[in-house]
Amino acid sequence: MTGIGMWTVAHQSPQLAAIVDTDGRTVTYGELAGEADRIARGLRATGLGAGDTVALLLPNGADILTAYFAAVQIGLHVVPVNWHLTGAEIGYILRDSGARAFIAHERFASAALDADFSGDRFAVGDIPGFLPLETLGTGGSGRPDGRTLGALMVYTSGTSGRPKGVRRPLLGLDPDDVPPVSLWFFGLFGLRPFDGHVHLCCSPLYHTAVMNFAAISLQFGHTVVVMDHWDAEDFLRLVERHRVTHSHMVPTQFRRLLALPAETRAAYDVSSMRAMIHGAAPCPQPVKREMLDWFGPVVIEYYAASEGGGTLITATEWLERPGSVGRAWPGTRVRVLDDDGKDAPAGTPGQVYLQMGDATFEYHNDADKTRASWRDRMFTVGDIGYLDDDGYLFLCDRASDVIITGGVNVYPAEIESELAVHPSVGDVAVFGIPHDEWGEEIKAVVQPAPGVTPGPELTVSLIDFLAARLAKFKLPRTIDYVGELPRDPNGKLYKRHLRDPYWAGRDRAI
C-alpha cells in the first residue's frame, strides 16, 4: 500500500478506518470517499463551480470532514464557521465570503435561521427551510464532473475587529494528488504516511490548523479520532484506547490536563504519543516543563498564522532556549523589522514578518488590510518579537496589545506569563486602559483558580508576587476579577472585549 491521498487510500483499502466519530462509530475510507463524492455531485448539480464558496456550520465529527472533502474536490472555497457565533455574525461571514451554499447542523438551527441566507441551504438533521443533506446527489453515481482542488478559507478570529477571510488563489491541482507542501509540513513533526499513525482531533474543526491536521492525516492514510468537545480525562482515555500517536493542542488544554488529580493522570497509558503539537497561544514555561516531564520529549511547539509560514522548536531545543518558538521552517524566512523597515539587531524587539516561498493570499474584501500586511513579499499578522544570535524567534506580544505607558513599551504577555504560574490564578489577561498623564496604565483581569476567593488580599498577594519578578513600571495598577475570561474553544483570548469599554469615545495610540 504505497499510494496516498484520501481517494487513493479509499480505492486501495476501502475498509481501513478513516474516522472514529464522536459517538464511537467508525467511518471507513470507502465510506468517506463515497459520501464525499455524493455531496460533491449534489453541489455541482446546484450550479456551484470552481471558485465558488460554500460555508459549513457543522460540529466536530465525520459530517464536517466529509463536507470538506466533497467541496475541495470540485474547486470550492470552504468556509468553516465558528458555531459559537450569533446568527448576525454568521450572516456577516456568509455575505462577506460570497457563499452560494450553506450547510448547517440541526444543533445550530437557531443561529443558522437567524443568519438570513438566501442561497442554497442544506441541513444535517432537520432545519425548517433547509434541504436534507442526506438526499443531496443521490440521483447519480461516481465522481463529480470537473474535479479540481479547492481551498480552505478560514476567517480570522476578529480579536481586533470584524473577522476577515484568508483567501488563496486556486492552482488547478488534481484533488487526488497530495500537495508536496503537505508532505513537507507533516515531515516537520516526524509524521509520515500510514506508519501506524492515529490523530486525535480535540479542538474545533473550524480552526485552520485543526482542520489542516485532520485533513492531511486523512490524506496520509491515518485514522482520525474526533472529540465533540474538550474533556481532559476523555482525552487520556482516547489516547490509550486508540493508541493515538499525534494531536494538535493549545496551552489551555495542557493546563486542564495538568489540573487532573495525580491518580487520574497515572491511570492512563499515553506512551503511544509521538508528537504532541501545540501552538495558537503562548504557553507559560512552567506548564510546558510539566508536560515534558509527563509526556516526554514529544511536545513540539510551532508559531504560524492562518496566512502561512512559521517556526518550529523541538523539546530538546526548547529546553536549551526556554520561551522560544523556534527557527524558521525550511524554505521559509522570518525577519524582525524595526519602524524603518530595517532588520532589528539580535535581541531587539520589532515587527515579525514571515515568508513562505512564493505563497500569497489576500484578506477577502479588505484591500487596505492586505496591503498593510505585506512588505517585500513578506507578511505580518502584527506580532512583536525578536531573534537571538542563532535565529531563534522569541515573541513579545501583538502590536495591538502593546501598552505605551509614560512613553515606555510594556508587553502584556510577559506579565500574563508571570501571573499565570501563581497558584491562585486560573487565567489572566493584561491590557492598557486610559490614563491622562501616562497615556495608558496597566490593568490585569484575573480568573481565580477553583476554590480561590477574589478580593483585596489576593490582589496584594499577586502584586507582591510580580514585584519580585518584574520591574516596577510593569506592575498592574489595578486587578479585577471575573468568573471566566472570554476565550474561544481553541484558547484564543478576546482581549478587546475586556479592553474596549475603557476606550469608548477615546483614541488609542496603538
C-alpha positions, 0 to 999 in steps of 0.5 A: 500500500504505497499510494496516498491521498484520501481517494487513493487510500479509499480505492486501495483499502476501502475498509481501513478506518478513516474516522472514529466519530464522536459517538464511537462509530467508525467511518471507513475510507470507502465510506468517506470517499463515497459520501464525499463524492455524493455531496460533491455531485449534489453541489455541482448539480446546484450550479456551484463551480470552481471558485465558488464558496460554500460555508459549513456550520457543522460540529466536530465529527465525520459530517464536517470532514466529509463536507470538506472533502466533497467541496475541495474536490470540485474547486470550492472555497470552504468556509468553516464557521465558528458555531459559537457565533450569533446568527448576525455574525454568521450572516456577516461571514456568509455575505462577506465570503460570497457563499452560494451554499450553506450547510448547517447542523440541526444543533445550530438551527437557531443561529443558522435561521437567524443568519438570513441566507438566501442561497442554497441551504442544506441541513444535517438533521432537520432545519425548517427551510433547509434541504436534507443533506442526506438526499443531496446527489443521490440521483447519480453515481461516481465522481463529480464532473470537473474535479479540481482542488479547492481551498480552505478559507478560514476567517480570522478570529476578529480579536481586533475587529470584524473577522476577515477571510484568508483567501488563496488563489486556486492552482488547478491541482488534481484533488487526488494528488497530495500537495508536496507542501503537505508532505513537507509540513507533516515531515516537520513533526516526524509524521509520515504516511500510514506508519501506524499513525492515529490523530486525535482531533480535540479542538474545533474543526473550524480552526485552520490548523485543526482542520489542516491536521485532520485533513492531511492525516486523512490524506496520509492514510491515518485514522482520525479520532474526533472529540465533540468537545474538550474533556481532559480525562476523555482525552487520556482515555482516547489516547490509550484506547486508540493508541493515538500517536499525534494531536494538535493542542493549545496551552489551555488544554495542557493546563486542564490536563495538568489540573487532573488529580495525580491518580487520574493522570497515572491511570492512563497509558499515553506512551503511544504519543509521538508528537504532541503539537501545540501552538495558537497561544503562548504557553507559560514555561512552567506548564510546558516543563510539566508536560515534558516531564509527563509526556516526554520529549514529544511536545513540539511547539510551532508559531504560524498564522492562518496566512502561512509560514512559521517556526518550529522548536523541538523539546530538546531545543526548547529546553536549551532556549526556554520561551522560544518558538523556534527557527524558521521552517525550511524554505521559509524566512522570518525577519524582525523589522524595526519602524524603518523597515530595517532588520532589528539587531539580535535581541531587539524587539520589532515587527515579525514578518514571515515568508513562505516561498512564493505563497500569497493570499489576500484578506477577502474584501479588505484591500487596505488590510492586505496591503498593510500586511505585506512588505517585500513579499513578506507578511505580518499578522502584527506580532512583536518579537525578536531573534537571538544570535542563532535565529531563534524567534522569541515573541513579545506580544501583538502590536495591538496589545502593546501598552505605551505607558509614560512613553515606555513599551510594556508587553502584556504577555510577559506579565500574563506569563508571570501571573499565570504560574501563581497558584491562585490564578486560573487565567489572566489577561493584561491590557492598557486602559486610559490614563491622562498623564501616562497615556495608558496604565496597566490593568490585569483581569484575573480568573481565580483558580477553583476554590480561590476567593477574589478580593483585596488580599489576593490582589496584594498577594499577586502584586507582591508576587510580580514585584519580585519578578518584574520591574516596577513600571510593569506592575498592574495598577489595578486587578479585577476579577471575573468568573471566566475570561472570554476565550474561544474553544481553541484558547484564543483570548478576546482581549478587546472585549475586556479592553474596549469599554475603557476606550469608548469615545477615546483614541488609542495610540496603538 
